[in-house]
Amino acid sequence: MTNSIHASVLDIRNLSVEFATNRGRLKALRDVTLTVPNEKIVGLVGESGCGKSTVIFSILNLMAENAVITGGEINFEGRDILKLSSSQLRDLRGDRISMVFQDPMTSLNPVLSIDTQMIDIQFRSSISKAEKRQRAVDMLTHVGIPDAAHRLKSYPHHFSGGMRQRISIAMALLAKPALLLADEPTTALDATLEAQIVHRLRQLQKDLSCSILFVSHHLGLIAEFCDQVVVMYAGEVVEAGDVRDIFHRAGHPYTQALLECDPARIEEKTRNLPTIPGDIPDLVDFPSGCIFENRCSKRFEKCRISPPLRYRISPTHTASCFLLAEGGAI
Amino acid sequence: MDMTNNFTARVKRSKFLSLLSRFARDPLGLFGLILVVLMVSSAVLANWIIPYDPIALDILHRLEPPSMAHIMGTDQLGRDVFSRVIMGGRIALKVALVSISLALSCGLVLGLIAGYGPPWVDRLMIILFDTIRSFPTIIFALAIVTLVGPSMNTVILVVIITTIPVYGRIVRAQTQSMKNNEFILAERAMGAGMPRILFVHLLPNIIGPLLIIASMDIPAVVTIEAGLSFLGVGIRPPTPSWGSILNDGYSFIRNTPWLIISGGIPLILTTLGFTFLGESLRDIFDPKLRKDI
């Protein structure tokens, strides 16, 4: 099956993940549903610890040993990843799905030259070593490494953080994957580099016509870079929609609060940056009602009794809040 | 004089030369290198160096002091001590190289399996390693000798069995601390299988420090061999060994001290040489300390 048959390269349905802890089962993801359409960039936002990285790692099935997927399906190009054998899954990784990690200082092997690593990563293709090297040079040039042919012999510690992240991106894209998972790829970089890297990613995404699932907690970046946005809170998807829906017509109180906290959007002078009061509920023993109820400024009686369903606001926009229930549940 | 010329020259200089220049900046390392080169070349060229057959008896010239004919004198059976010392060095080096390379390979494989494999394998390996390590080397050697009799192979066997756990434990600890590194996770995310992760990515991260430790173990093995031979449970008597030369000299220490000196000095120099060289190599192979590209 080719991905042209499917409108979306990645389709996660009701994914639930639990971690075995000393206190009991920690329900890290509950009924997460999200889609990454072909050749689109989808942003995944939320506070630290809301399950963004867990989503990414469950797609590759590279979770910690105490994690269990308790339900749902992850359809990639029409096949449920969770039903694949470990060797089928390995064939997918690095070939159809690639990943860029958060910290470029630790995601490259420190004792091997870039040359060795980039040739080794192409272990699937049967072309000669010289061709592999040429492909590596081409890709490094493509991601913006000047004088790539010369720098190929260097080791990771010869490069700056931004350069290393470009190298990681080049390595991830060598196999021309259909889906690139980017787990906060710019968090460890400074603001000017962030813009450069994101711009470059956007260009590469167009050139290679792949999809990107982009995890970040930087709202400005998401707004500028992504086509669609999925907002997560405490292991649930609370709102999803086109980038305009989320940033101009945010429906869920959590998304609204999150947007209000973005320092870039504050217009009046203030001494204190706004925060969302309260903490994420306990994920081992969590409330029976809406997950955001304890921190929500718009909560009412119903919120404490039962959790909201996903309601459709517009054809491209859904949210899980009783205030938006008139559109009907999905 | 000219900065650019100087720079190009530095870049173009061969790796061998830059290695030499690094040694020149480190006098102890250079000293170690010279001692090791002397030791190794005398061992390799032993057959051409020795003036006499090291096991030929000459009762008429027993316990002679150093002279032009016998530069280190003769022992109680009239054998030429210099020839015995050179041949003894050859045997010591042979024992050290064979046993360390075998122990290193076994320790590497077992350590990688223990460090990367499932937890029950790890636990099994650790029990095995700890059991072996709980015997003192000499007692263990005596037990093995009682079982299979003294010979060079016995010495090698003893060293292999007692050093596998040392390397195994180091490799296991390194593997465990490395396997959760992000670059290993990145490799797995790229679809690399276990052999590729172990041998392409983990091994080069582990092998550097391990080779340094191994090179520093050479003098330890030389000492073990000498010690066992001194006790009479190592190399069998007619074959020369530094330990048996020391043992011979020990009986005649009051009248003929050259025997024990001739056996002892090379032992000391070899130990020093390999240790200095090992420490120097450790600094050189740390990629962060490298100045050239």
Interface residues (C-beta under 8 A of the other chain):
Chain A: L60 L62 R90 D91 L92 R93 G94 D95 S98 M99 F101 Q102 D103 T106 S107 L108 N109 P110 V111 L112 D120 I121 F123 R124 K153 S154 Y155 H157 H158 S168 M171 A172 L181
Chain B: N181 E182 F183 L185 A186 E187 R188 A189 M190 G191 A192 G193 R196 V200 H201 P204 N205 G208 P287 K288 I293
